[in-house]
């Protein structure tokens, strides 16, 4: 790395250092690797033929992130406008990962600092991520705005269909029946509770900390004429009272915090009625020793996308569920499904880029472009996983007696009447 500020170093020395750095890439070639680097003065360097990715340094200070790259340093430089990145998003991610893999290795993976996760802090974090605007999410999610991993029956299935599959898969696993009291913890814009009420006959309740989600979910319930069977509350999961036959939590427990997992699962145990079932659907770390992803990707997400988000390993989730009095009956890893989902989201985001820049500004557009492509790449590489975990109360003889002995029921019934949400 340069010992002085890049702005004070002669351009010729900068170019020599950069040329030496690029030679490292040439010494460790990848078949698909071809990149170009352009300096602020127009000087151009290239590795390989027909590069699919181009890195443009807009000012001398940007050189530091390139000579000692990690995903969070490169991501920060991109978001803050120090560099421009041209190419297909997943090609950019593959190149950024390749650069980071050749950088000097830190001693072990760095864990994102554990957050306090007070109710006030959690509400602020949710507001930062989810209350950008409903129009922002509508531009690249499916038409019902289901913002969680879809379930693909085949790789070429549409996102809309795969999201309906996912909701039905969850409701079928839970064995939701007419009259069941269903709680959806972190209900988003209401797709799951609407379908549970309309097609499964449930008395469905959703909770969210996002004001935008709450208001749109209420409007959708009213428009569907389901106020007698479906409701939504602006509420923290720790505030919920009552008893529910079925509990779903989809894409929410990543916000709970590692230290709060026990309290979170105790809350589910407290709310679960005799004979009831609960399903937790959430992102997990694939590293049992750290919640961080390789090369600093998690640090970028913590700073720019999901403040204070923490990913537990599946072993920790299982342990905390059992300690809270929940017996785990079924665990399904949907990692590959989330990789497909995120590819859809990233492609849709790219297609809507012009409108999204106008809507949220260049900086926020760059954050989300990097985030969606980075997550798609990360799930494909196995850096993170997505687990659905089905459980009942361990102290509930009725639940134990009536739970199916096999998994056949999860796939036998097919989709209920009506294909749409």
LINCORWO-V722022 format. One line per field, one symbol per residue. ss: DSSP state (H for helix, E for strand, C for the rest). psi: psi as a letter, one per 30 degrees, with the letter a starting at -180 (. if undefined). burial: b if it has 16 or more other C-alpha atoms within 10 Angstrom, else e. Layout:
ss = ???
psi = ???
burial = ???
//
This chain:
ss = CCCCCHHHCCHHHHHHHHHHHHHHHHHCCCCCCCEEEECCCCCEEEECCCCCEEEEECCHHHHHHHHCCCHHHHHHHHHCCCEEEECCHHHHHHHHHHHHHCCCCCCCCCCCCCCCCCHHHHHHHHHHHHCCCHHHHHCCCCCCCCCCCCCCCCCCCCHHHHHHHHHHHHHHHCCCCCCCEEEEECCCCCHHHHHHHHHHCCEEEEEECCHHHHHHHHHHHHHHCCCCCEEEEECCHHHCCCCEEEEEEECCHHHCCHHHHHHHHHHHHHHEEEEEEEEEEEEEECCCCCCCCHHHHHHHHHHHCCCCCCCCEHHHHHHHHHHCCEEEEEEEECHHHHHHHHHHHHHHHHHCHHHHHHHHCHHHHHHHHHHHHHHHHHHHHCCEEEEEEEEEECCCHHHHHHCCCCCCHHHHCCCCCCCCC
psi = kkflkfffkkeeeeeeeeeeeffeeffikkegkjlkkklfgfkklkklkikfkkkjjfleffeefefikleeeeeeeeeggflkkklkefeeeeeeeeeefflkkljlkkkkkklehleeeeeeeeeeefhdkeeeefffllfghjilkljkflfgkleeeeeeeeeeeeeeefhklkfkjkkjjifbggeeeeeeeeffgljkkkklfkeeeeeeeeeeeeefhgfffklkkjkkfffklakkekkkjjhefffekefgeeeefeeeeefklkgllkkkjlklkgjffkgklkggeeeeeeefdikgkkjlleeeeeeeeefggkkkfkkkjheeeeeeeeeeeeeeeeegeeeeeeefleeeeeeeeeeeeeeeeeeefgelljkkkkllkfgjeeeeefkkflgefffefaklkjfl.
burial = eeeeebeeeeeeebeebbeebbeebeeeeeeebbbbbbbeeeeebbbbeeebbbbbbbebbbbbbbbbbbbbbbbbbbbebbbbbeeebbbbbbbbbbbbeebeeeeebbebeebebebeebbebbeeebbeeeebbebbbbebbbbbbbbbeeeeeebbbbbbbbbbbbbbbbbbbeebbbbbbbbbbbbbbbbbbbbbbbbbbbbbbbbbbbeebbebbeeeebbebbbbbbbbbeebeebbbbbbbbbbbbbbbbebbbebbbbbbbbbbbbbbbbbbbbbbbbeebbbbbbbbbbbbbebbbbbbbbbbbebbbebbbebbbbbbebebbbbbbbbbbbbbbbebbeebeebeeeeebebbbbbbbbbbbbbbbbbeebbbbbbbbbbbeebeebbeebeeeeeebeeeeeeeeeeb
//
